[in-house]
Amino acid sequence: MPKCSISHTRLLTHSLRRTPLHLGLSQTQTLPSYSSSNLPEPPPPPVSAEIFKSGTKMDSHKSGSYKSGDLTFYSLIDNFAASFDFRSLEEVLHQMKRERRVFIEKIFIVMFKAYGKAHLPEKALDLFHRMGDEFQCRQTVKSFNSVLNVIIHEGLFHRALEFYSHVIASKSLNIHPNALTFNLVIKALCKLGLVDQAVEVFREIPLRNCAPDTYTYSTLMHGLCKEGRIDEAVSLLDEMQIEGIFPNPVAFNVLISALCKKGDLVRAGKLVDNMSLKGCVPNEVTYNALVHGLCLKGKLDKAVSLLNRMVSNNCVPNDVTFGTLINGFVKQGRASDGARVLISLEERGHHGNEYIYSSLISGLFKEGKSKHAMQLWKEMVEKGCEPNTVVYSALIDGLCREGKPDEAREYLLEMENKGYLPNSFTYSSLMRGFFEAGDSHKAILVWKEMANNNCSHNEVCYSILVNGLCKDGKLMEALMVWKQMLSRGIKLDVVAYTSMIHGFCNAQLVEQGLKLFHQMLCQEPELQPDVITYNILLNAFCTQNSISRAIDILNIMLDQGCDPDFITCDIFLKTLRENMNPPQDGREFLDELVVRLVKRQKTIGASNVIEVMLRKFLLPKASTWAIVLQQLCKPKNVRKTISECWSRMCH
């Protein structure tokens, strides 16, 4: 059994003394009593013979006619519970009560399950508390677990823990939790992110003369993995095997999936080997996790090989497998290869779903393959796959990227006519399309239409509107939208800030733009200026021939860890060539910039600057080359540099 530390047993000690097991909850969270004395007694409805006849009609070929007796009532309860006829159930219960029939726990568990399927957890709770007081049927851990399971399945995890604490603390109920109870409690705690408390409960299980099972371990491992505590989850797998509990595929898959998401494919692969040695056959969940991990790492060819191995091992790939692989190709800029995977999918008797098609259509448009994207759209419709909001949105976004917002607008109307509601992404794509086509009037009409259709404007929509207005030279209108964002508490993003800074700089109000820039520097990491923001300010100061202030911005850029790009270099080269007397070619400036970047271990930024120098035939000094090569040839940087080179070659 798992060992228990003294600290891990404190919570259980309270329970053993018959006090509530709090699980981090306050006393005020315990449930009130649901005794029948708190509820008005309805007048006893007469139960005629018709109710018995109606019951027999539901399953007459199996049960025959009912006879007045306890089994008759139990059969009625089974039938009415199966049909969710709760009114008739209550009538049967009251009739049994008047006739002093025997109430057994089994019939209440049947009703609890029916309430669960009908999403009525409060009804199940109420009936549980009425069992003893009203119907003289003693509740045991079986009925307790049944109700606890109903509450948890409904996602009411806090409510479930309150119910648990209330029941365990009740001396009159005298219910002792079993292994299933602890499994349910651990599940609720993990769902709430209270993993430490879940571990504490887990360590107490042996003290209650219970033993954790495979489900207990799997649930806790999943909770730990969700919190990023993968090493602790893996150690649980080892502990599980030491205790003589053989892991099932679920336990292995939890860990394999977490390791693949983290990118630790080596450890994931070892777990798969361990899984096979233990007699657990990898299933589609295992392969899907591995395919996902390989796609995240960009190892798409290995993912395809794994797919073939999956088939050879008689494990059938499902929509998730193909969807993950296709999405991986799209993210790597290989949407055409993804389309070939779709063909392979169809040859195996599968059919692409809306999400696969939306991913491919979006990817093909982003790669500039609009004809292929439209052909895929046509094939999708011909094959009977009805496009939904997601696919329509991908098509509309793609057409706008191609500079065809009017055509995209036609598909928006078609989409609405078919009953699919556009979302914020649909509208924002269309707005961006019209702004980039130079038609700000139509873009603003889309903004207004969005409001009329009760589709809320999110931060992306506001950023697109601000950016479009600034590019169109409508700074005052953009300022009005900006103030509206602030007054409504809309979260500002880098695009919105950068757009306003660009608008101010274009209007020769560079100081106003600089104020916003300094505001950004004071924000959280995700709102820090990016290379586009810096380039806008650098260009503004260089245009004003304020080279010293441009250098100040460049220094801030380097201090903030933002790498200069080709545009940054071109801005300074142009200024040094056109505004300096005598004109300078910029070689010394870029050479010094490379040295500064290398000293800060900004290898990629230094490589970008060297690439510009070589394109402009401005050779770095020999000493600069030496510094760069020395930095690149450090063992930890060699792999990174090679990986970066391969990435550039693939694109």
C-alpha positions as CSV (number, residue, x, y, z in Angstrom):
1,M,0.0,0.0,0.0
2,P,1.2,3.6,-0.5
3,K,2.9,4.9,2.6
4,C,1.3,7.7,4.6
5,S,3.2,10.5,6.3
6,I,1.9,12.0,9.5
7,S,0.9,15.2,7.7
8,H,-1.1,13.2,5.2
9,T,-3.2,11.6,7.9
10,R,-4.5,14.7,9.6
11,L,-7.5,15.1,7.3
12,L,-8.5,11.5,7.8
13,T,-8.1,11.6,11.5
14,H,-11.0,14.1,11.7
15,S,-13.2,11.8,9.7
16,L,-12.4,8.8,11.9
17,R,-13.6,10.9,14.8
18,R,-16.9,11.4,13.0
19,T,-16.2,15.1,12.2
20,P,-16.6,16.5,8.7
21,L,-13.8,15.9,6.2
22,H,-13.5,19.5,5.1
23,L,-11.3,19.1,2.0
24,G,-10.5,22.8,2.1
25,L,-14.1,23.9,2.4
26,S,-15.7,26.1,5.1
27,Q,-18.4,24.9,7.5
28,T,-20.9,27.1,5.8
29,Q,-20.6,25.0,2.6
30,T,-22.2,21.9,4.2
31,L,-25.6,20.9,2.8
32,P,-28.8,21.5,4.9
33,S,-30.9,18.5,5.9
34,Y,-33.5,17.4,3.4
35,S,-35.9,15.6,5.8
36,S,-39.5,15.4,4.9
37,S,-40.4,17.6,7.8
38,N,-39.0,20.5,5.9
39,L,-41.2,19.9,2.9
40,P,-45.0,20.3,2.7
41,E,-46.6,16.9,2.4
42,P,-48.7,16.8,-0.8
43,P,-52.2,15.3,-0.6
44,P,-52.0,11.6,-1.3
45,P,-53.0,11.1,-4.9
46,P,-55.1,8.0,-5.6
47,V,-53.2,5.4,-7.6
48,S,-55.7,3.7,-9.7
49,A,-55.3,0.4,-11.5
50,E,-54.5,2.4,-14.7
51,I,-51.0,3.1,-13.4
52,F,-50.3,-0.6,-13.3
53,K,-51.8,-1.0,-16.8
54,S,-49.6,1.8,-18.1
55,G,-46.6,0.2,-16.6
56,T,-47.3,-3.2,-18.2
57,K,-47.6,-1.6,-21.7
58,M,-44.0,-0.5,-21.5
59,D,-42.6,-4.0,-21.2
60,S,-45.5,-6.4,-21.4
61,H,-43.8,-8.9,-23.6
62,K,-41.1,-9.4,-20.9
63,S,-42.9,-8.9,-17.6
64,G,-46.5,-10.0,-18.3
65,S,-49.3,-8.5,-16.2
66,Y,-48.4,-7.0,-12.9
67,K,-49.7,-8.4,-9.6
68,S,-50.2,-6.2,-6.5
69,G,-47.1,-6.8,-4.4
70,D,-43.7,-5.3,-3.7
71,L,-42.1,-6.6,-6.9
72,T,-44.9,-4.9,-8.9
73,F,-44.0,-1.6,-7.4
74,Y,-40.3,-2.2,-8.0
75,S,-41.0,-3.0,-11.7
76,L,-43.1,0.1,-12.0
77,I,-40.2,2.2,-10.6
78,D,-37.8,0.6,-13.1
79,N,-40.1,1.5,-16.0
80,F,-41.0,5.0,-15.0
81,A,-37.3,5.8,-14.2
82,A,-36.3,4.5,-17.7
83,S,-38.9,6.8,-19.3
84,F,-38.1,9.8,-16.9
85,D,-41.7,9.9,-15.8
86,F,-40.8,11.4,-12.4
87,R,-44.4,12.4,-11.5
88,S,-45.5,8.8,-11.8
89,L,-42.5,7.8,-9.7
90,E,-43.6,10.1,-6.9
91,E,-47.1,8.6,-7.0
92,V,-45.7,5.1,-6.8
93,L,-43.5,6.0,-3.8
94,H,-46.5,7.6,-2.0
95,Q,-48.7,4.6,-2.7
96,M,-46.0,2.3,-1.4
97,K,-45.7,4.4,1.7
98,R,-49.5,4.3,2.4
99,E,-49.5,0.5,1.9
100,R,-46.5,0.2,4.2
101,R,-44.5,-1.6,1.5
102,V,-40.8,-2.4,1.9
103,F,-38.5,0.2,0.5
104,I,-35.2,-1.3,-0.6
105,E,-32.0,0.7,-1.5
106,K,-31.8,-0.7,-5.0
107,I,-35.0,1.1,-6.2
108,F,-33.6,4.5,-5.0
109,I,-30.3,3.9,-6.8
110,V,-32.4,3.3,-10.0
111,M,-34.1,6.7,-9.4
112,F,-30.8,8.5,-8.6
113,K,-29.4,7.3,-12.0
114,A,-32.5,8.5,-13.8
115,Y,-32.2,11.9,-12.1
116,G,-28.6,12.0,-13.2
117,K,-29.4,11.3,-16.8
118,A,-32.1,14.0,-16.7
119,H,-29.6,16.5,-15.3
120,L,-31.5,16.9,-12.0
121,P,-28.9,16.5,-9.3
122,E,-30.8,18.5,-6.7
123,K,-33.7,16.0,-7.1
124,A,-31.3,13.2,-6.4
125,L,-30.0,15.0,-3.3
126,D,-33.5,15.6,-2.0
127,L,-34.5,12.0,-2.5
128,F,-31.4,10.7,-0.8
129,H,-32.3,12.7,2.4
130,R,-35.9,11.5,2.2
131,M,-34.9,7.9,2.1
132,G,-34.4,7.4,5.8
133,D,-36.9,9.9,7.3
134,E,-39.8,9.5,4.9
135,F,-39.4,6.0,3.5
136,Q,-37.6,4.2,6.4
137,C,-34.9,2.9,4.0
138,R,-31.4,3.1,5.5
139,Q,-28.9,4.9,3.3
140,T,-25.6,3.0,2.7
141,V,-22.4,3.8,0.9
142,K,-24.0,2.5,-2.3
143,S,-26.7,5.1,-2.5
144,F,-24.3,7.7,-1.2
145,N,-21.8,7.0,-4.0
146,S,-24.7,7.0,-6.6
147,V,-25.8,10.5,-5.6
148,L,-22.1,11.7,-5.4
149,N,-21.5,10.4,-8.9
150,V,-24.6,12.2,-10.2
151,I,-23.4,15.5,-8.8
152,I,-19.9,15.1,-10.2
153,H,-21.1,14.1,-13.6
154,E,-23.1,17.3,-13.7
155,G,-19.8,19.3,-13.1
156,L,-20.9,20.5,-9.6
157,F,-17.6,19.7,-8.0
158,H,-17.8,22.1,-5.0
159,R,-21.3,20.9,-4.4
160,A,-20.1,17.3,-4.4
161,L,-17.4,18.0,-1.8
162,E,-20.0,19.8,0.4
163,F,-22.3,16.7,0.1
164,Y,-19.4,14.4,1.0
165,S,-18.3,16.4,4.0
166,H,-22.0,16.6,5.2
167,V,-22.7,12.9,4.9
168,I,-19.4,11.6,6.4
169,A,-19.8,14.0,9.4
170,S,-23.4,12.8,10.0
171,K,-23.6,10.4,13.0
172,S,-27.1,9.4,12.2
173,L,-26.3,8.3,8.7
174,N,-23.1,6.4,9.9
175,I,-21.8,5.9,6.3
176,H,-18.2,4.9,5.8
177,P,-16.6,5.8,2.5
178,N,-15.2,3.0,0.3
179,A,-12.7,2.9,-2.6
180,L,-15.3,4.2,-5.0
181,T,-16.1,7.1,-2.7
182,F,-12.5,8.1,-2.5
183,N,-12.2,7.8,-6.3
184,L,-15.1,10.3,-6.8
185,V,-13.7,12.7,-4.2
186,I,-10.2,12.6,-5.8
187,K,-11.8,13.3,-9.2
188,A,-13.7,16.3,-7.9
189,L,-10.6,17.7,-6.2
190,C,-8.5,17.3,-9.4
191,K,-11.2,18.9,-11.5
192,L,-11.0,21.9,-9.2
193,G,-7.2,22.0,-9.4
194,L,-6.9,21.1,-5.7
195,V,-4.3,18.4,-6.5
196,D,-2.4,18.6,-3.2
197,Q,-5.7,17.9,-1.3
198,A,-6.4,15.0,-3.8
199,V,-2.9,13.6,-2.9
200,E,-3.7,13.9,0.8
201,V,-7.0,12.0,0.4
202,F,-5.2,9.4,-1.7
203,R,-2.7,8.8,1.1
204,E,-5.5,8.3,3.6
205,I,-7.2,5.5,1.7
206,P,-5.3,2.6,3.3
207,L,-6.1,4.0,6.8
208,R,-9.8,3.5,6.0
209,N,-9.3,-0.2,5.2
210,C,-9.5,0.5,1.5
211,A,-7.1,0.0,-1.3
212,P,-6.6,2.4,-4.3
213,D,-7.2,0.8,-7.7
214,T,-6.1,1.5,-11.2
215,Y,-8.9,4.2,-11.6
216,T,-7.6,6.0,-8.4
217,Y,-4.1,6.1,-9.7
218,S,-5.1,7.2,-13.2
219,T,-7.4,10.0,-11.9
220,L,-4.7,11.4,-9.6
221,M,-2.0,11.1,-12.4
222,H,-4.3,13.0,-14.7
223,G,-4.8,15.7,-12.1
224,L,-1.0,16.0,-11.5
225,C,-0.3,16.2,-15.3
226,K,-2.9,19.0,-15.8
227,E,-0.9,21.0,-13.2
228,G,2.3,20.3,-15.0
229,R,3.6,17.9,-12.3
230,I,4.5,15.1,-14.7
231,D,7.4,13.7,-12.7
232,E,5.2,13.2,-9.7
233,A,2.6,11.4,-11.9
234,V,5.3,9.1,-13.3
235,S,6.5,8.3,-9.8
236,L,2.9,7.2,-9.1
237,L,3.1,4.8,-12.0
238,D,6.2,3.2,-10.4
239,E,4.5,3.1,-7.0
240,M,1.4,1.5,-8.5
241,Q,3.5,-1.4,-9.9
242,I,5.4,-1.8,-6.6
243,E,2.0,-2.2,-4.9
244,G,1.1,-5.0,-7.3
245,I,-1.5,-3.0,-9.2
246,F,-0.9,-3.5,-12.9
247,P,-1.5,-0.2,-14.9
248,N,-4.1,-0.4,-17.7
249,P,-3.8,1.5,-21.0
250,V,-5.7,4.5,-19.5
251,A,-2.9,5.0,-16.9
252,F,-0.2,4.8,-19.5
253,N,-2.0,7.1,-21.9
254,V,-2.4,9.8,-19.3
255,L,1.3,10.0,-18.9
256,I,2.2,9.5,-22.6
257,S,-0.2,12.3,-23.6
258,A,1.2,14.7,-21.0
259,L,4.8,14.0,-22.0
260,C,4.0,14.4,-25.7
261,K,2.3,17.8,-25.0
262,K,5.4,18.8,-23.1
263,G,7.6,17.7,-26.1
264,D,9.4,15.0,-24.2
265,L,9.1,12.4,-26.9
266,V,12.0,10.3,-25.6
267,R,10.3,9.6,-22.2
268,A,7.0,9.1,-24.0
269,G,8.6,6.5,-26.2
270,K,10.1,4.6,-23.2
271,L,6.6,4.5,-21.6
272,V,5.2,3.0,-24.8
273,D,7.9,0.3,-24.6
274,N,7.1,-0.2,-20.9
275,M,3.5,-0.4,-21.7
276,S,4.0,-3.2,-24.3
277,L,6.3,-5.1,-21.8
278,K,3.5,-5.0,-19.2
279,G,1.1,-6.6,-21.7
280,C,-0.8,-3.4,-22.4
281,V,-1.5,-3.0,-26.1
282,P,-1.2,0.6,-27.3
283,N,-4.6,1.8,-28.6
284,E,-5.8,4.7,-30.7
285,V,-5.5,7.1,-27.7
286,T,-1.8,6.1,-27.4
287,Y,-1.1,6.6,-31.1
288,N,-3.0,9.9,-31.2
289,A,-0.9,11.3,-28.3
290,L,2.3,10.3,-30.1
291,V,1.2,11.7,-33.4
292,H,0.3,15.0,-31.6
293,G,3.7,15.1,-29.9
294,L,5.5,14.5,-33.2
295,C,3.5,17.2,-35.0
296,L,4.2,19.7,-32.2
297,K,7.9,19.0,-32.8
298,G,7.5,19.4,-36.5
299,K,8.5,15.7,-37.1
300,L,5.7,15.1,-39.6
301,D,7.4,12.4,-41.6
302,K,7.8,10.4,-38.4
303,A,4.2,11.0,-37.6
304,V,3.2,9.5,-41.0
305,S,5.5,6.5,-40.3
306,L,3.8,6.1,-36.9
307,L,0.4,6.2,-38.7
308,N,1.4,3.3,-40.9
309,R,2.8,1.4,-37.9
310,M,-0.6,2.0,-36.2
311,V,-2.4,0.4,-39.1
312,S,0.0,-2.6,-39.3
313,N,-0.7,-3.2,-35.6
314,N,-4.4,-3.5,-36.3
315,C,-5.2,-0.2,-34.6
316,V,-7.6,1.8,-36.7
317,P,-6.8,5.5,-37.0
318,N,-9.8,7.7,-36.2
319,D,-10.8,11.3,-37.0
320,V,-8.7,12.6,-34.2
321,T,-5.6,10.9,-35.6
322,F,-6.1,12.2,-39.1
323,G,-7.2,15.7,-37.9
324,T,-4.1,16.0,-35.7
325,L,-1.8,15.0,-38.5
326,I,-3.4,17.3,-41.1
327,N,-3.3,20.2,-38.6
328,G,0.4,19.5,-38.1
329,F,1.1,19.8,-41.8
330,V,-0.9,23.0,-42.0
331,K,1.0,24.6,-39.1
332,Q,4.3,23.7,-40.8
333,G,3.2,25.4,-44.0
334,R,2.6,22.1,-45.8
335,A,-1.2,22.3,-46.4
336,S,-0.9,20.5,-49.7
337,D,0.7,17.5,-48.0
338,G,-2.2,17.7,-45.5
339,A,-4.7,17.6,-48.4
340,R,-2.9,14.4,-49.5
341,V,-3.4,12.9,-46.0
342,L,-7.1,13.7,-46.4
343,I,-7.2,11.7,-49.7
344,S,-5.5,8.8,-47.9
345,L,-8.2,9.1,-45.1
346,E,-11.0,8.9,-47.7
347,E,-9.4,5.9,-49.4
348,R,-9.5,4.1,-46.0
349,G,-13.2,4.7,-45.8
350,H,-13.1,7.7,-43.5
351,H,-14.6,11.1,-44.3
352,G,-13.1,14.5,-43.4
353,N,-15.1,16.5,-40.9
354,E,-15.7,20.3,-40.8
355,Y,-12.7,20.9,-38.7
356,I,-10.3,19.1,-41.0
357,Y,-11.7,21.0,-44.0
358,S,-11.5,24.4,-42.2
359,S,-7.9,23.7,-41.2
360,L,-6.9,22.8,-44.8
361,I,-8.8,25.7,-46.4
362,S,-7.3,28.2,-44.0
363,G,-3.8,26.8,-44.5
364,L,-4.0,26.7,-48.3
365,F,-5.1,30.4,-48.4
366,K,-2.3,31.4,-46.1
367,E,0.2,29.7,-48.4
368,G,-1.3,31.6,-51.4
369,K,-2.9,28.5,-52.9
370,S,-6.4,30.0,-53.3
371,K,-7.3,27.8,-56.3
372,H,-6.5,24.7,-54.4
373,A,-8.5,26.0,-51.4
374,M,-11.6,26.8,-53.5
375,Q,-11.3,23.3,-55.2
376,L,-11.3,21.7,-51.8
377,W,-14.4,23.7,-50.8
378,K,-16.2,22.5,-53.9
379,E,-15.2,18.9,-53.2
380,M,-16.4,19.2,-49.6
381,V,-19.8,20.4,-50.7
382,E,-20.1,17.7,-53.4
383,K,-19.3,15.0,-50.9
384,G,-22.1,16.1,-48.7
385,C,-20.1,17.6,-45.9
386,E,-22.2,20.6,-44.9
387,P,-20.0,23.6,-44.1
388,N,-20.6,25.1,-40.7
389,T,-19.6,28.4,-39.1
390,V,-16.0,27.3,-38.7
391,V,-15.6,26.3,-42.3
392,Y,-17.4,29.4,-43.6
393,S,-15.2,31.6,-41.4
394,A,-12.0,30.0,-42.8
395,L,-13.2,30.6,-46.4
396,I,-14.2,34.2,-45.7
397,D,-10.9,34.9,-44.0
398,G,-9.0,33.3,-46.9
399,L,-10.9,35.3,-49.6
400,C,-10.2,38.5,-47.6
401,R,-6.5,37.6,-47.5
402,E,-6.6,37.3,-51.3
403,G,-8.1,40.8,-51.6
404,K,-11.6,39.6,-52.4
405,P,-13.7,41.0,-49.5
406,D,-16.8,41.4,-51.7
407,E,-16.8,37.8,-52.7
408,A,-16.3,36.9,-49.0
409,R,-19.3,39.0,-48.2
410,E,-21.4,36.9,-50.6
411,Y,-20.4,33.7,-48.6
412,L,-21.3,35.5,-45.4
413,L,-24.9,36.1,-46.7
414,E,-25.0,32.4,-47.9
415,M,-23.9,31.3,-44.5
416,E,-26.6,33.4,-42.7
417,N,-29.3,32.1,-45.2
418,K,-28.4,28.6,-44.2
419,G,-28.9,29.4,-40.5
420,Y,-25.3,29.6,-39.5
421,L,-24.5,32.6,-37.3
422,P,-21.2,34.5,-38.0
423,N,-18.9,34.9,-35.0
424,S,-16.4,37.5,-34.0
425,F,-13.7,35.9,-36.1
426,T,-16.0,35.9,-39.2
427,Y,-16.8,39.6,-38.9
428,S,-13.2,40.6,-37.9
429,S,-11.8,38.8,-41.0
430,L,-14.3,40.7,-43.2
431,M,-13.5,44.0,-41.6
432,R,-9.8,43.5,-42.1
433,G,-10.4,42.5,-45.7
434,F,-12.3,45.7,-46.5
435,F,-9.7,47.9,-44.7
436,E,-6.8,46.3,-46.6
437,A,-8.8,46.8,-49.9
438,G,-9.0,50.5,-49.0
439,D,-12.7,50.5,-48.4
440,S,-13.0,51.7,-44.8
441,H,-16.7,52.6,-45.3
442,K,-17.7,48.9,-45.9
443,A,-15.5,47.9,-43.0
444,I,-17.4,50.2,-40.6
445,L,-20.7,48.9,-42.0
446,V,-19.5,45.3,-41.0
447,W,-18.7,46.7,-37.5
448,K,-22.2,48.1,-37.2
449,E,-23.8,44.9,-38.6
450,M,-22.0,42.9,-36.0
451,A,-23.6,45.0,-33.3
452,N,-27.0,44.7,-34.8
453,N,-26.7,40.9,-34.9
454,N,-25.8,40.9,-31.1
455,C,-22.3,39.7,-31.8
456,S,-20.1,41.2,-29.2
457,H,-17.0,43.2,-30.2
458,N,-13.9,41.6,-28.7
459,E,-10.4,43.1,-28.4
460,V,-9.4,41.7,-31.8
461,C,-12.3,43.5,-33.6
462,Y,-11.4,46.7,-31.8
463,S,-7.7,46.3,-32.7
464,I,-8.7,45.8,-36.4
465,L,-10.9,48.9,-36.4
466,V,-8.2,51.0,-34.7
467,N,-5.5,49.7,-37.1
468,G,-7.7,50.3,-40.2
469,L,-8.7,53.8,-39.2
470,C,-5.1,54.8,-38.5
471,K,-3.9,53.4,-41.8
472,D,-6.7,55.3,-43.5
473,G,-5.5,58.5,-41.9
474,K,-8.6,58.8,-39.7
475,L,-6.7,59.5,-36.4
476,M,-9.5,61.3,-34.7
477,E,-12.0,58.4,-35.3
478,A,-9.4,55.9,-34.1
479,L,-8.9,58.0,-30.9
480,M,-12.7,57.8,-30.3
481,V,-12.6,54.1,-30.6
482,W,-9.5,53.9,-28.4
483,K,-11.3,55.9,-25.7
484,Q,-14.4,53.6,-26.1
485,M,-12.1,50.6,-25.5
486,L,-10.8,52.1,-22.3
487,S,-14.2,53.1,-21.0
488,R,-15.7,49.6,-21.7
489,G,-12.7,47.8,-20.1
490,I,-11.7,46.1,-23.4
491,K,-8.3,44.6,-23.0
492,L,-5.7,46.4,-25.1
493,D,-3.3,44.3,-27.1
494,V,0.0,44.9,-28.9
495,V,-1.8,45.5,-32.3
496,A,-4.0,48.2,-30.8
497,Y,-1.1,50.0,-29.2
498,T,1.1,49.7,-32.2
499,S,-1.7,50.9,-34.5
500,M,-2.2,54.0,-32.4
501,I,1.5,54.7,-32.2
502,H,1.7,54.4,-36.0
503,G,-1.3,56.7,-36.4
504,F,0.4,59.4,-34.2
505,C,3.7,59.0,-36.1
506,N,2.0,59.4,-39.5
507,A,0.3,62.6,-38.2
508,Q,3.7,63.9,-37.1
509,L,2.7,63.5,-33.4
510,V,5.7,61.4,-32.5
511,E,5.7,62.5,-28.9
512,Q,2.2,61.3,-28.4
513,G,3.2,57.9,-29.9
514,L,6.2,57.8,-27.6
515,K,3.9,58.2,-24.6
516,L,1.9,55.2,-25.6
517,F,5.2,53.3,-26.2
518,H,6.3,54.0,-22.6
519,Q,2.9,52.9,-21.4
520,M,3.5,49.5,-23.1
521,L,6.9,49.1,-21.4
522,C,5.1,49.3,-18.1
523,Q,2.6,46.5,-19.0
524,E,2.8,42.8,-18.5
525,P,5.0,40.7,-20.8
526,E,2.4,39.9,-23.4
527,L,1.8,43.7,-24.0
528,Q,5.5,44.6,-24.5
529,P,6.4,46.3,-27.8
530,D,7.4,43.9,-30.6
531,V,9.8,44.5,-33.5
532,I,7.0,46.2,-35.5
533,T,6.4,48.8,-32.8
534,Y,10.1,49.5,-32.5
535,N,10.5,49.9,-36.3
536,I,7.6,52.4,-36.4
537,L,9.3,54.6,-33.8
538,L,12.8,54.2,-35.3
539,N,11.5,55.2,-38.7
540,A,9.7,58.2,-37.3
541,F,12.8,59.5,-35.5
542,C,15.1,58.8,-38.5
543,T,12.7,60.6,-40.8
544,Q,13.0,63.6,-38.5
545,N,16.7,63.2,-38.6
546,S,16.7,62.6,-34.8
547,I,19.3,59.8,-35.1
548,S,20.4,60.1,-31.4
549,R,16.8,59.5,-30.3
550,A,16.5,56.6,-32.7
551,I,19.7,55.1,-31.2
552,D,18.0,55.5,-27.7
553,I,15.0,53.4,-28.9
554,L,17.3,50.8,-30.4
555,N,19.1,50.5,-27.1
556,I,15.7,50.0,-25.3
557,M,14.9,47.4,-28.0
558,L,18.1,45.4,-27.2
559,D,17.7,45.8,-23.5
560,Q,14.1,44.4,-23.7
561,G,15.4,41.4,-25.6
562,C,13.7,42.2,-28.9
563,D,15.8,41.2,-31.9
564,P,16.1,43.7,-34.8
565,D,15.0,42.4,-38.2
566,F,15.8,43.3,-41.8
567,I,13.5,46.3,-41.7
568,T,15.3,47.7,-38.7
569,C,18.6,47.4,-40.5
570,D,17.2,49.0,-43.7
571,I,15.8,52.0,-41.7
572,F,19.3,52.8,-40.3
573,L,21.1,52.1,-43.6
574,K,18.9,54.5,-45.4
575,T,19.3,57.2,-42.8
576,L,23.1,56.8,-42.7
577,R,23.3,57.0,-46.5
578,E,20.9,59.9,-47.0
579,N,21.1,62.1,-43.9
580,M,24.7,61.9,-42.9
581,N,27.5,64.2,-44.2
582,P,29.5,62.6,-45.6
583,P,27.2,59.6,-46.4
584,Q,28.0,56.3,-44.7
585,D,27.5,52.8,-46.0
586,G,26.5,51.6,-42.5
587,R,29.0,48.8,-42.3
588,E,30.5,49.9,-39.0
589,F,27.1,50.5,-37.5
590,L,25.8,47.0,-38.4
591,D,29.1,45.4,-37.4
592,E,28.9,46.9,-33.9
593,L,25.2,45.8,-33.7
594,V,26.2,42.2,-34.4
595,V,28.8,42.3,-31.6
596,R,26.3,43.7,-29.1
597,L,23.8,41.0,-30.0
598,V,26.3,38.2,-29.7
599,K,27.4,39.5,-26.3
600,R,23.7,39.3,-25.2
601,Q,23.6,35.7,-26.6
602,K,21.0,36.9,-29.2
603,T,22.2,34.5,-31.9
604,I,19.2,34.7,-34.2
605,G,19.2,38.6,-34.1
606,A,22.9,38.6,-34.9
607,S,22.3,36.2,-37.8
608,N,19.6,38.4,-39.2
609,V,22.0,41.4,-39.2
610,I,24.8,39.4,-40.8
611,E,22.4,38.3,-43.5
612,V,21.6,41.9,-44.3
613,M,25.3,42.8,-44.4
614,L,26.1,40.0,-46.8
615,R,23.2,40.9,-49.1
616,K,24.4,44.5,-49.1
617,F,28.0,43.4,-49.7
618,L,29.0,44.9,-46.3
619,L,31.5,42.2,-45.0
620,P,31.8,42.0,-41.2
621,K,35.2,42.5,-39.7
622,A,37.4,39.4,-39.1
623,S,37.1,40.0,-35.3
624,T,33.3,40.1,-35.6
625,W,33.3,36.8,-37.5
626,A,35.5,35.2,-34.8
627,I,33.1,36.3,-32.0
628,V,30.1,35.0,-33.9
629,L,31.6,31.6,-34.7
630,Q,32.8,31.2,-31.1
631,Q,29.2,31.8,-29.9
632,L,27.6,29.5,-32.5
633,C,30.0,26.7,-31.8
634,K,29.2,26.4,-28.1
635,P,27.7,22.9,-27.7
636,K,24.2,24.0,-26.7
637,N,24.0,26.5,-29.6
638,V,25.1,24.1,-32.3
639,R,21.9,22.1,-32.2
640,K,19.8,25.3,-31.9
641,T,21.5,26.8,-35.0
642,I,21.2,23.6,-37.1
643,S,17.5,23.4,-36.1
644,E,17.0,27.1,-37.1
645,C,18.8,26.5,-40.5
646,W,16.6,23.4,-41.2
647,S,13.5,25.4,-40.3
648,R,14.4,28.2,-42.7
649,M,15.2,25.7,-45.5
650,C,11.8,24.0,-45.1
651,H,10.0,27.3,-45.4
